Each structure stands twice: as structure tokens, then as C-alpha cells.
Amino acid sequence: MITLIYRGIIAIVMSFTVWNLYTEKKIALQANAAIVLIPLLLRLLMIK
């Protein structure tokens, strides 16, 4: 049960990060959001 809640929280944070990636105008901030997405995706898939 805790794992499902954890994955849900990660999915919400990941969706906001993707939204920020596409709405941001500056390339540097888009790259920053893309770098943040990598560990979030790994956590969502439970890969260490």
C-alpha cells in the first residue's frame, strides 16, 4: 500500500516536471527539468 502511494506521489511530481519542461521558454531551464526527470522515472519504475 505504501509503495502505491509512493509511486502516486512520484507520478504527480513527474507530471508537473513534464508540464514545466514544455511550458518553459529558456533552454537552460528545460534542460534542468529534463535532468530532473531521469531520477524520477527511475524511482517510478523502482530501478535503483
C-alpha positions, 0 to 999 in steps of 0.5 A, spaced: 500 500 500 505 504 501 509 503 495 502 505 491 502 511 494 509 512 493 509 511 486 502 516 486 506 521 489 512 520 484 507 520 478 504 527 480 511 530 481 513 527 474 507 530 471 508 537 473 516 536 471 513 534 464 508 540 464 514 545 466 519 542 461 514 544 455 511 550 458 518 553 459 521 558 454 529 558 456 533 552 454 537 552 460 531 551 464 528 545 460 534 542 460 534 542 468 527 539 468 529 534 463 535 532 468 530 532 473 526 527 470 531 521 469 531 520 477 524 520 477 522 515 472 527 511 475 524 511 482 517 510 478 519 504 475 523 502 482 530 501 478 535 503 483 
